[in-house]
Amino acid sequence: MVGQLRSVVLDCPNTSELASFYEQLLGAERLAGGTEDWEVIVANGTRVAFQLAPEYEPPTFPDPRGSQQFHLDVLVEDIEEAEPKVLALGAKLLQRDNDDTFRVYADPVGHTFCLVWLS
C-alpha cells in the first residue's frame, strides 16, 4: 500500500454553495475552518472537499467521446421520494436508466451523480 484515501475533491466556482448542496444531499456535516478556496464535508465517514476553480467548466453528459470521467453514486431507498428532494436542492435530471435501477443527475454546477437503489 502506498497511502490511504483522504478526500474526494470536486472543483467548483463557489465552494460554500456546492458544499451546502452536498451537505443536504448526503446528510453530511461541514468541517470548521473552511474558506472561499476550500470547504470539506464528512458523509458517513467519507470526506468530500470542494476546491475553488474560478475557470471551472462543467463536464458534458453524455460525453460524445464516451468518457464519464468521474461521478458519485448515492444510494437511496425510494427513488420516487428522493428525486423531488434532490431536484428541490438544485439538481437537474439528466437520464433515466432503462432497467430503472439508477438515474443520472447534475449538481448545481454540472458534476454528474447518480441516485441508485436496490430493486
C-alpha positions as CSV (number, residue, x, y, z in Angstrom):
1,M,0.0,0.0,0.0
2,V,1.2,3.5,-0.8
3,G,-1.3,5.5,1.0
4,Q,-4.9,5.9,2.1
5,L,-7.7,7.9,0.5
6,R,-8.2,11.2,2.4
7,S,-10.8,13.1,0.4
8,V,-12.7,13.1,-2.8
9,V,-12.3,16.7,-4.2
10,L,-14.6,18.5,-6.6
11,D,-13.6,21.6,-8.4
12,C,-16.3,24.3,-8.4
13,P,-16.9,28.1,-8.8
14,N,-18.2,28.6,-5.3
15,T,-17.1,26.2,-2.5
16,S,-19.7,27.2,0.1
17,E,-22.6,26.8,-2.2
18,L,-21.6,23.4,-3.6
19,A,-20.7,22.2,-0.1
20,S,-24.2,23.2,1.1
21,F,-25.8,21.2,-1.8
22,Y,-23.9,18.0,-0.9
23,E,-24.5,18.5,2.9
24,Q,-28.2,18.4,2.3
25,L,-28.0,15.6,-0.3
26,L,-25.9,13.3,1.8
27,G,-26.9,14.4,5.4
28,A,-23.3,15.4,5.9
29,E,-21.6,17.7,8.4
30,R,-19.3,20.6,7.3
31,L,-15.9,20.8,9.0
32,A,-14.9,24.0,10.6
33,G,-12.2,26.1,9.1
34,G,-13.5,26.3,5.5
35,T,-12.5,29.2,3.3
36,E,-13.5,30.7,0.0
37,D,-10.9,28.4,-1.6
38,W,-11.7,25.1,0.2
39,E,-14.6,23.5,2.1
40,V,-14.9,20.0,3.5
41,I,-17.9,17.9,4.5
42,V,-18.0,14.5,6.0
43,A,-20.7,12.0,5.0
44,N,-20.7,8.6,6.7
45,G,-17.0,8.9,7.5
46,T,-16.0,10.0,3.9
47,R,-14.5,13.4,3.3
48,V,-15.8,15.3,0.3
49,A,-13.9,18.5,-0.4
50,F,-14.7,21.5,-2.6
51,Q,-11.9,23.4,-4.2
52,L,-12.3,26.8,-5.8
53,A,-11.7,26.7,-9.6
54,P,-12.6,30.1,-11.0
55,E,-12.3,28.8,-14.6
56,Y,-14.4,25.7,-13.8
57,E,-16.3,24.3,-16.8
58,P,-18.9,21.5,-16.2
59,P,-18.5,18.2,-17.9
60,T,-20.7,17.2,-20.8
61,F,-23.2,14.4,-20.2
62,P,-23.4,12.2,-22.0
63,D,-19.9,12.9,-23.4
64,P,-19.8,12.2,-27.1
65,R,-16.3,10.8,-26.7
66,G,-17.6,8.2,-24.2
67,S,-15.7,9.4,-21.1
68,Q,-17.7,9.9,-17.8
69,Q,-14.5,11.0,-16.0
70,F,-15.9,10.8,-12.5
71,H,-19.3,10.6,-10.7
72,L,-20.7,9.8,-7.3
73,D,-23.3,7.0,-6.7
74,V,-25.8,7.9,-3.9
75,L,-27.8,5.0,-2.5
76,V,-31.4,5.8,-1.8
77,E,-34.3,3.6,-0.5
78,D,-37.1,5.1,-2.6
79,I,-36.3,7.0,-5.8
80,E,-39.8,8.4,-6.1
81,E,-39.3,10.0,-2.6
82,A,-35.7,11.0,-3.2
83,E,-36.0,12.6,-6.7
84,P,-38.2,15.5,-5.8
85,K,-35.9,16.3,-2.9
86,V,-32.8,16.3,-4.9
87,L,-34.4,18.4,-7.6
88,A,-35.5,20.9,-5.0
89,L,-31.9,21.2,-3.8
90,G,-30.9,22.4,-7.3
91,A,-30.0,19.1,-9.1
92,K,-31.1,18.5,-12.7
93,L,-32.3,15.1,-14.0
94,L,-30.1,14.1,-17.0
95,Q,-31.1,10.5,-17.7
96,R,-33.3,7.7,-16.5
97,D,-31.9,4.2,-16.8
98,N,-33.7,1.7,-19.0
99,D,-33.7,-1.0,-16.3
100,D,-34.8,1.5,-13.7
101,T,-32.0,1.0,-11.1
102,F,-30.4,4.4,-11.3
103,R,-31.0,7.9,-12.5
104,V,-28.3,10.4,-13.6
105,Y,-28.3,14.0,-12.3
106,A,-26.1,17.1,-12.4
107,D,-25.4,19.0,-9.3
108,P,-25.9,22.8,-9.4
109,V,-22.5,23.3,-11.2
110,G,-22.8,20.3,-13.5
111,H,-20.9,17.4,-11.8
112,T,-22.8,14.2,-12.6
113,F,-24.0,11.9,-9.9
114,C,-26.5,9.0,-9.7
115,L,-29.2,8.1,-7.4
116,V,-29.2,4.3,-7.2
117,W,-31.5,1.9,-5.4
118,L,-31.9,-1.8,-4.9
119,S,-35.0,-3.1,-6.7
